[in-house]
Amino acid sequence: VQLQASGGGLVQTGGSLRLSCAASGHSVSRYAMGWFRQAPGKEREFVATISWSGAVTYYADSVKGRFTISRDNAKSAVYLQMNSLKFEDTAVYYCAATNGGGFSYALVRNDAYGYWGQGTQSTVSS
């Protein structure tokens, strides 16, 4: 499975960005997917995850109510809609996949995922 993240950019505080993650090489329709981010000088942290069917989503407290994760299995893609962006949302955002398709609280951990994309930079100016 290869993952390609895109959609990052520069936006002002309060603005929106929509990140996309395209999967290739193998269908991810039965995979749980996640988004993580890493700010300069900080460890990579969990942002959101979605079960294989899209029925279950889970968010970090810091983005709950502002970010929405979704997926389109027909397109082998997962998305992260980011609204009301804050300066502290500035980071490189990574998409990830695991062939354990159901939801588990373990999906907040980096080591729950076996496949990672290359990351896309999102910068929020204050």
N, C-alpha and C positions, 0 to 999 in steps of 0.2 A: 504494500500500500504506500503510495506517495501522496503527500498532502501539500497543497500550494495555497498559502494564505495571501490575500490581497485586500485592497480597499483602505489601507491606512493613509494618513495624510496629516495636514496641519489644519486645525480648526480653532476658533475662539471659544472661550469659556461659555458654556450654555449651548453650544452647537451640537451637531450630530455627525456620526460616521457610521457606515455600514461595512463591516468586514465580511469577507467571503472566504470560504475554504473549499477548494475543489479537490476531490479524491480521484486517484487514477491507479491503474494497475490491478485493482481488485475492488469488487463492490463493497461498500461500507454500509449497505442497507441494514445489516444486522449488527452493526457496531455502535456502541455508545461513543459519543463525540464530546469533546470539551474544548474550552478556550482558557488559556492561561496568559499571564503577562509578566514582564520583567522590566522594572524601572532601573535606571542607572544606579549601581551600587547596592541593589537589593536582590533578594532571591526571587526566583520565579514563583508566582502565586496563582492560585486558582481563581477563575472568574465565573465560569458557568459550565454546566454539563447538560446533555440531553440524551435520553434513552433512544434505542434504535428506532422505535416507532414515533418518537416525538411526544409521546403521551406524558412523560415525566421530565421536568426541568428543575434545575437547582442552581442557586446563585450564591456568590459570596455576599455577605451583608453589605459590603462597601458599594456594590453595584445594583442591589435589589431595588426594583422599582424604576430603574433608569435604563438598564440593559435588558435585551431580549434575545435569547438564543432560539434558533429555529433550524429546520433542515428540510431538504427536498431530496428524498431518496431516489427519485427518478433521475435526478441530475447529479447524484453522488456529491451533494454539497451541503455545507452547514454555514449558517450565517450568525453574525452578532450585530444586532442593531444597538447602537450606543447613543443615547439621548442625554441631554442635560449634562454634557461633559464638563468635568472639572480639571483643574491643572494637575491634580494628583492622579488622574487617569492616564497621564503621559507614560508610555511604555512601549516596548516591543510586544506585540500580541502574537501568540502561537496557538494554532489549532492542533488537536491531538485526537487519536482514535484508539479504541480498545475493542477486541473482538468479544469481550464480555458485554453483551448488548443491553442487559437490564440495568436498572438504577441501583446504585449502592453508594453509601456515604464515603466509601473508599475512593470514589471518583474525584474527590477533591485533592487527592494526592498525585504528585507528578509520576510516581512509580506505578500507578494504576494503568498507565497508557503505554502501549508498545510502539506507537507510530506518532511522529511529530512532523509538523511543517517547518518551514524555514523562518517564519516570523514576518510581521509587517509592522512598521513603525507608525504609531499614532501619537501626535503631539498636540497638546491643548495649550494654547497661549492664554496667559492671564491678563 
